[in-house]
Amino acid sequence: MRVLVVHAHPVGSSFNASLFRMTVGRLQANGHEVDAIDLYQDGFNPVMSEAERLNYHDIEINRQPVEDYVERLLKAEALVLVYPVWNYGYPAILKGWIDRVFLPGVSFGLVNGKVRPTLHNITRIVVVTSYGGSRFRTWLMGDPPRKIANRMLRATVKPGAPVNYLAHYEMNLSTDKTRHAFMSKVERALDRI
């Protein structure tokens, strides 16, 4: 399976970066064709320009500024996102990647003014993430990143495609034991792709 892995953390020595490296390695060891994107290493600009917004609905030109990322997304059969949750949301660089790459004509089409998902090449989504806070506190806040993965992303890809959301909570209190247990959980999930 062709798997696009997108990572969003600025610190190469972080636990999240370890999750990214482990994810790529595990998928490759399982025989998958892996395309790994480290948004910070790429120097990805998450800011949509005025011209991009003005041309957003022009399918002939809207993807030009991010053509490489669009092509990589369209070639993938599975999408794996590895990122930390900050302030109950995605890191800005990942949010910007989604805003700039999930374009009309790429992830959806407009038919009589209604959105029609088109990213049907993606047959599976896996999210590997970490939260500073507890699951309960995150639940009280509505857990926007989980909702976006389970609702928006799921609605964009092939109908019925599974979404596996793997979260390590309370990173501020984590230990070697809790981090190791989470990594084992992620490995088991990746083995099922």
Helices and strands as residue ranges (DSSP letters): E 2-7, H 15-29, E 33-38, H 39-42, H 50-54, G 64-66, H 67-75, E 78-85, H 92-101, E 108-111, E 114-117, E 124-131, H 135-140, H 144-147, I 148-153, H 154-156, E 163-168, G 171-173, H 176-191
